[in-house]
Amino acid sequence: MTRSIILKKIYFQAAIEGEKYSRSADEQFNYWARLGKACLDNPELPTPFVVECLESLEESRSGQLSPLIPRTDS
């Protein structure tokens, strides 16, 4: 199988997976690359934890987080 065919298949998979998360195929492909690099850079961390960290960074950058309001003891 040639590289171009393999890349087309991966790109098609990225388009399908990206739809689930409102990402374009390019964004999904880049997300997978960041996830892989983060996992390789931090082999002691479980993959689900790394996924959650990346998701929280995306939420933070897109302004989807609500401010923390500390509870007050009355």
Secondary structure, DSSP 8 states (H G I E B T S, - for coil): --HHHHHHHHHHHHHHHHHHTT--HHHHHHHHHHHHHHHHH-TTS-HHHHHHHHHHHHHHHHT-----------
